[in-house]
Amino acid sequence: MPSVLNDVRSQALELPPSERELLIHDLLVSLDDGDESEAGIEAAWAVEIARRSAEVHSGTAKLVDMDEALDRVLSAANEGEQ
């Protein structure tokens, strides 16, 4: 791997999560193949995924077990049918 890439990667990994999110967004947008709406959507999801991952890893995310999540979804669906 080229040393410039190694340097950039090392520096990027030292950034706080919020700045890494912005960097991810900018890099993905730079790969745009001409379909701005699709690239924008993909970039936004990449930023959201990075944000959520950072929250889980830092312990700040409020996690819900699958049974509770399923109960919430079914309750909401039942309320919507009424």
PAVEXGU-846634 format. One record per residue: x, y, z of N, C-alpha, C, CB in turn. Coordinates in steps of 0.1 Angstrom, whole numbers, plus 5000, padded with zeros to 4 digits. Each point is the difference from the previous one (the first is absolute). Glycine has a CB too. Layout:
((X; Y; Z); (X; Y; Z); (X; Y; Z); (X; Y; Z))
...
***
This chain:
((5009; 4988; 5000); (4991; 5012; 5000); (5009; 5012; 5000); (4981; 4988; 5012))
((5016; 5022; 4979); (5008; 5012; 5000); (5001; 5007; 5013); (4994; 5003; 4976))
((5017; 5003; 5027); (5002; 5007; 5013); (4991; 5012; 5002); (5023; 4993; 4999))
((4973; 5014; 4990); (4991; 5011; 5001); (4986; 4995; 5005); (5012; 5013; 4982))
((4984; 4976; 5012); (4987; 4994; 5005); (5001; 4996; 5014); (4996; 4992; 4977))
((5015; 5002; 5027); (5002; 4996; 5014); (4999; 5012; 5009); (5014; 4980; 4993))
((4993; 5031; 5003); (5000; 5012; 5008); (4986; 5006; 5002); (5023; 5004; 4992))
((4970; 4997; 4996); (4986; 5005; 5001); (4991; 4992; 5008); (5004; 5009; 4977))
((4997; 4977; 5022); (4992; 4991; 5007); (5003; 5002; 5015); (4999; 4984; 4981))
((5013; 5017; 5023); (5004; 5001; 5014); (4994; 5013; 5006); (5021; 4987; 4996))
((4981; 5024; 4996); (4995; 5013; 5005); (4985; 5000; 5001); (5019; 5011; 4989))
((4974; 4983; 5001); (4985; 4999; 5000); (4995; 4993; 5012); (5000; 5001; 4975))
((5007; 4988; 5029); (4995; 4992; 5011); (5003; 5007; 5013); (5005; 4980; 4987))
((5003; 5030; 5014); (5002; 5008; 5012); (4989; 5011; 5002); (5024; 4995; 4997))
((4968; 5007; 4992); (4990; 5010; 5001); (4988; 4996; 5009); (5006; 5008; 4977))
((4987; 5001; 5029); (4989; 4997; 5008); (4989; 4994; 4990); (5005; 5018; 5018))
((4986; 4974; 4988); (4989; 4994; 4991); (4993; 5010; 4991); (4998; 4982; 5018))
((4998; 5029; 4987); (4992; 5010; 4992); (5008; 5005; 4988); (4988; 5007; 5021))
((5025; 4995; 4981); (5009; 5004; 4989); (5002; 4989; 4990); (5011; 5017; 5015))
((4990; 4970; 4990); (5001; 4989; 4991); (4988; 4998; 4992); (5015; 4989; 5016))
((4973; 5014; 4990); (4987; 4999; 4992); (5001; 5010; 4988); (4987; 4994; 5021))
((5017; 5018; 4982); (5001; 5010; 4989); (5010; 4996; 4990); (4994; 5018; 5016))
((5017; 4976; 4988); (5010; 4995; 4990); (4994; 4989; 4991); (5019; 5007; 5016))
((4974; 4984; 4991); (4993; 4989; 4992); (4991; 5006; 4990); (5002; 4984; 5020))
((4990; 5025; 4984); (4990; 5006; 4991); (5008; 5007; 4988); (4984; 5004; 5019))
((5026; 5004; 4984); (5007; 5006; 4989); (5007; 4990; 4991); (5004; 5020; 5015))
((5001; 4970; 4990); (5007; 4990; 4992); (4989; 4992; 4991); (5018; 4997; 5017))
((4971; 5000; 4989); (4990; 4993; 4992); (4994; 5009; 4989); (4994; 4987; 5020))
((5004; 5026; 4983); (4995; 5009; 4990); (5010; 5002; 4989); (4987; 5012; 5017))
((5026; 4987; 4986); (5010; 5001; 4990); (5000; 4989; 4990); (5014; 5013; 5016))
((4980; 4976; 4988); (4999; 4988; 4991); (4988; 5000; 4991); (5012; 4987; 5017))
((4980; 5024; 4984); (4988; 5002; 4993); (5002; 4996; 4985); (4992; 5018; 5016))
((4999; 4974; 4979); (5001; 4996; 4986); (4990; 5007; 4991); (5007; 4978; 5008))
((4988; 5033; 4997); (4991; 5008; 4992); (4986; 5000; 5005); (5015; 4996; 4981))
((4981; 4994; 5026); (4987; 5000; 5006); (5000; 5006; 5014); (4994; 4979; 4986))
((5004; 5034; 5014); (5002; 5007; 5013); (4990; 4995; 5011); (5008; 5020; 4987))
((4980; 4977; 5009); (4990; 4996; 5010); (5004; 4987; 5007); (4982; 5012; 4987))
((5023; 4978; 5005); (5004; 4987; 5005); (5013; 5002; 5008); (4989; 4988; 4981))
((5020; 5020; 5015); (5013; 5002; 5007); (4997; 5007; 5013); (5013; 5001; 4979))
((4978; 5009; 5021); (4996; 5007; 5012); (4994; 4991; 5010); (4997; 5021; 4987))
((4994; 4970; 5008); (4993; 4991; 5009); (5010; 4990; 5006); (4979; 5002; 4987))
((5030; 4993; 5005); (5010; 4990; 5005); (5009; 5007; 5010); (4999; 4987; 4979))
((5005; 5025; 5018); (5009; 5007; 5009); (4993; 5003; 5013); (5012; 5011; 4981))
((4975; 4993; 5019); (4993; 5003; 5012); (4999; 4987; 5009); (4987; 5018; 4988))
((5010; 4971; 5005); (4999; 4987; 5008); (5014; 4996; 5006); (4981; 4993; 4985))
((5029; 5010; 5007); (5014; 4996; 5005); (5003; 5009; 5013); (5007; 4994; 4977))
((4989; 5018; 5022); (5002; 5009; 5012); (4992; 4995; 5012); (5005; 5020; 4985))
((4982; 4977; 5012); (4991; 4995; 5011); (5006; 4987; 5006); (4980; 5011; 4988))
((5024; 4980; 5003); (5005; 4987; 5005); (5013; 5003; 5009); (4991; 4988; 4980))
((5018; 5021; 5015); (5012; 5003; 5008); (4996; 5006; 5013); (5013; 5003; 4979))
((4977; 5006; 5021); (4996; 5006; 5013); (4994; 4990; 5010); (4995; 5021; 4987))
((4997; 4970; 5008); (4994; 4990; 5008); (5010; 4991; 5006); (4979; 5001; 4987))
((5030; 4995; 5004); (5011; 4991; 5004); (5009; 5006; 5011); (5000; 4990; 4977))
((5003; 5023; 5021); (5008; 5007; 5010); (4993; 5001; 5013); (5010; 5013; 4982))
((4976; 4989; 5018); (4993; 5000; 5013); (5000; 4987; 5007); (4985; 5017; 4990))
((5013; 4972; 5002); (5001; 4987; 5006); (5013; 4997; 5006); (4983; 4992; 4984))
((5028; 5011; 5009); (5013; 4997; 5005); (5004; 5009; 5012); (5006; 4993; 4977))
((4989; 5019; 5023); (5003; 5009; 5011); (4991; 4997; 5013); (5008; 5017; 4983))
((4982; 4975; 5015); (4991; 4997; 5011); (4989; 5011; 5002); (5019; 4988; 5010))
((4979; 5021; 4981); (4990; 5010; 5002); (4987; 4997; 4993); (5018; 5016; 5001))
((4981; 4973; 4991); (4988; 4996; 4994); (4991; 4993; 5010); (5012; 4998; 4977))
((4975; 5004; 5021); (4990; 4993; 5009); (4996; 4988; 4992); (4992; 5021; 5012))
((5013; 4967; 4991); (4997; 4988; 4993); (4987; 4993; 5005); (5025; 4997; 4996))
((4968; 4997; 4995); (4988; 4993; 5004); (5001; 4986; 4995); (4986; 5021; 4998))
((5011; 4969; 5010); (5001; 4986; 4996); (4989; 4997; 4989); (5010; 4993; 5023))
((4992; 4996; 4970); (4991; 4997; 4989); (4986; 4998; 5004); (5019; 4990; 4988))
((4978; 5003; 5023); (4987; 4998; 5004); (4992; 5013; 5003); (5007; 4978; 5010))
((5000; 5031; 4997); (4994; 5013; 5003); (4997; 5008; 4987); (5012; 5000; 5022))
((4998; 5000; 4969); (4998; 5007; 4987); (4989; 4994; 4992); (5024; 5005; 5000))
((4974; 4982; 5000); (4989; 4993; 4993); (4987; 5004; 5006); (5015; 4981; 4993))
((4985; 5019; 5020); (4987; 5004; 5007); (4996; 5014; 4997); (5006; 4985; 5019))
((5004; 5024; 4980); (4997; 5014; 4996); (4994; 5001; 4986); (5019; 5008; 5016))
((4988; 4985; 4975); (4995; 5000; 4986); (4986; 4995; 4999); (5024; 4997; 4992))
((4974; 4991; 5014); (4986; 4994; 5000); (4990; 5009; 5006); (5010; 4977; 5000))
((4993; 5029; 5011); (4991; 5010; 5007); (4997; 5011; 4991); (5009; 4994; 5022))
((5001; 5012; 4971); (4998; 5011; 4991); (4991; 4996; 4988); (5022; 5010; 5008))
((4981; 4978; 4987); (4992; 4995; 4989); (4985; 4998; 5004); (5021; 4989; 4990))
((4977; 5006; 5022); (4986; 4997; 5004); (4993; 5013; 5003); (5007; 4979; 5010))
((5000; 5031; 4995); (4994; 5013; 5002); (4996; 5007; 4987); (5013; 5002; 5021))
((4995; 4996; 4969); (4998; 5005; 4987); (4988; 4994; 4993); (5024; 5005; 4998))
((4972; 4983; 5005); (4989; 4993; 4994); (4987; 5004; 5006); (5015; 4981; 4996))
((4985; 5025; 5016); (4988; 5004; 5007); (4994; 5012; 4995); (5008; 4989; 5019))
***
